[in-house]
Amino acid sequence: MTTAPPGLDALPRTDGPGTSRHLSDLLDHHRSPGRPVFLTDSVLRHAGNSDPVMYTAWRDVLPPQSAAGTEWFADLVVYQPGELPGGELYRSTGHWNSPAQLEVFQTMSGRTLMITAWRDSDGDPVLRYQQCGPGGLAAVPFGAWHLTLVLDGPAAVFNLYCDLPGAGPAGHAGAATARQAATCEQEKYRSGPAVEITARRAGREFTLTGSARGLRTWGPGEPAAEPGWLRAVIGDEPLSAFFATAAPDALDRLGGRARRSLPAAGRQEHW
């Protein structure tokens, strides 16, 4: 059982144990029908030699908020530092978001790497990766797959999310709302096959890697910077403070800017 690290006492619901996810949990998902988690051959060959904790999650770390009929929720995840066999970085499970789900992250401590992938409206693959140090913000495109990895840790990551009416490609309805997906592993982690891309350690930095099929499909990827529109809305205060004190119009403004600024994935087979 892992408790939140020092410095997060401003978040009221981290005084007790969160829910930890081990390497064995990722392996279970990998072996599920549809392969919703991709792991490198090096990891799979050494499966069972150890079972480290990848991360610990606190759901509803702040009370939910409501704005313009939309429910917003907030979670905290603390990722442990380390490397899996073959040098793959400790990481999240990785999953696809629904076409209407807005999800925004801030790295509170440590340093993380977020990989996102989707197909655009023409069906062309898009792969991006963004490094986030303390205070760094990231947003997941509507309907995209995303994976968080640890460059320096422990890395505490706060995120907020909601289902935005009218967001995503026209006529696309998610298999579940953001809230349902967050609380039901069947929806969140098994909505479709994983993008077969991950990252491994290269000195103090990283290099993207994956299966031959994944690398062929998605290409080398493009670096992404912190979204300027997101920083303009959140400002310099922590994302957790923004969420805890946000008036409904502030959350509505965040949703509106996201609709106008985030790319939307084209239709995915799993939706």
PEGIDA-V825020 format. One record per backbone hydrogen bond with DSSP energy under -0.5 kcal/mol. CO is the residue of the C=O (numbers start at 1). NH is the residue of the N-H. E is the energy in kcal/mol with one decimal. If there is no record, write none. Layout:
<<CO | NH | E> <CO | NH | E>>
//
This chain:
<<2 | 18 | -1.6> <5 | 8 | -1.1> <8 | 11 | -2.0> <10 | 12 | -0.7> <11 | 14 | -1.1> <14 | 4 | -1.0> <18 | 20 | -0.6> <19 | 57 | -2.6> <21 | 54 | -3.0> <21 | 55 | -1.4> <22 | 25 | -0.7> <22 | 26 | -1.3> <23 | 27 | -2.3> <24 | 28 | -2.2> <25 | 29 | -2.0> <26 | 30 | -2.5> <27 | 31 | -1.9> <29 | 32 | -1.2> <29 | 36 | -0.8> <32 | 35 | -2.1> <35 | 194 | -2.4> <40 | 44 | -2.1> <41 | 45 | -2.6> <42 | 46 | -1.1> <44 | 47 | -1.0> <46 | 49 | -2.0> <50 | 48 | -0.6> <52 | 23 | -1.9> <52 | 54 | -0.5> <54 | 80 | -2.3> <55 | 21 | -3.0> <56 | 78 | -2.8> <57 | 19 | -2.7> <57 | 59 | -0.5> <58 | 61 | -0.6> <58 | 76 | -2.1> <61 | 13 | -1.0> <65 | 72 | -3.3> <67 | 70 | -2.2> <70 | 67 | -2.3> <71 | 163 | -0.5> <72 | 65 | -2.0> <73 | 161 | -2.1> <74 | 61 | -1.5> <74 | 62 | -0.6> <75 | 159 | -2.5> <76 | 58 | -3.2> <77 | 79 | -0.6> <77 | 157 | -3.3> <78 | 56 | -1.9> <79 | 154 | -0.6> <79 | 155 | -2.3> <82 | 90 | -2.2> <84 | 87 | -2.4> <85 | 88 | -0.5> <87 | 201 | -2.6> <88 | 84 | -3.7> <90 | 150 | -2.4> <95 | 146 | -2.1> <98 | 101 | -1.4> <98 | 143 | -1.6> <100 | 164 | -2.8> <101 | 103 | -0.5> <102 | 162 | -1.8> <103 | 140 | -2.3> <104 | 160 | -2.0> <105 | 138 | -2.1> <106 | 108 | -0.6> <106 | 158 | -2.5> <107 | 135 | -3.8> <109 | 156 | -0.6> <111 | 151 | -2.5> <111 | 152 | -2.1> <112 | 132 | -2.6> <113 | 115 | -0.5> <113 | 149 | -2.7> <114 | 130 | -2.4> <115 | 147 | -2.2> <116 | 128 | -2.6> <117 | 145 | -2.8> <118 | 126 | -2.8> <119 | 266 | -4.6> <120 | 123 | -2.4> <124 | 120 | -2.5> <126 | 118 | -2.0> <127 | 222 | -1.9> <128 | 116 | -2.7> <129 | 224 | -2.7> <130 | 114 | -2.8> <132 | 112 | -2.6> <133 | 136 | -2.7> <136 | 107 | -2.0> <138 | 105 | -3.2> <140 | 103 | -0.6> <141 | 144 | -2.0> <142 | 265 | -2.6> <144 | 97 | -2.7> <145 | 117 | -2.1> <146 | 95 | -1.7> <147 | 115 | -2.8> <148 | 92 | -2.7> <149 | 113 | -2.4> <149 | 151 | -0.6> <152 | 111 | -2.7> <154 | 156 | -0.5> <155 | 79 | -3.1> <155 | 157 | -0.5> <156 | 108 | -3.4> <156 | 109 | -1.2> <157 | 77 | -2.7> <158 | 106 | -2.5> <159 | 75 | -2.7> <160 | 104 | -2.6> <161 | 73 | -2.5> <162 | 102 | -2.4> <162 | 164 | -0.6> <163 | 165 | -0.6> <164 | 167 | -2.1> <169 | 172 | -2.0> <171 | 173 | -0.6> <177 | 181 | -2.7> <178 | 182 | -2.1> <179 | 183 | -1.5> <180 | 184 | -1.0> <181 | 188 | -0.6> <184 | 187 | -0.9> <184 | 188 | -2.8> <185 | 189 | -2.0> <185 | 190 | -0.7> <195 | 197 | -2.1> <196 | 211 | -1.3> <198 | 209 | -2.5> <199 | 89 | -2.0> <200 | 207 | -1.9> <202 | 205 | -1.8> <205 | 202 | -1.7> <207 | 200 | -2.4> <209 | 198 | -2.9> <211 | 215 | -2.7> <212 | 216 | -2.1> <213 | 217 | -2.5> <214 | 218 | -2.7> <215 | 219 | -1.7> <222 | 129 | -1.9> <227 | 231 | -1.9> <228 | 232 | -2.2> <229 | 233 | -1.4> <230 | 234 | -2.6> <231 | 235 | -2.9> <234 | 237 | -0.6> <238 | 242 | -2.4> <239 | 243 | -2.5> <240 | 244 | -2.4> <241 | 245 | -1.9> <242 | 246 | -0.9> <247 | 250 | -1.3> <247 | 251 | -1.5> <248 | 252 | -2.4> <249 | 253 | -2.1> <250 | 254 | -2.1> <251 | 255 | -2.5> <252 | 256 | -2.4> <253 | 257 | -2.5> <254 | 258 | -2.2> <255 | 259 | -2.2> <256 | 260 | -1.6> <257 | 261 | -2.0> <258 | 262 | -2.6> <263 | 142 | -1.0> <268 | 271 | -1.4>>
//
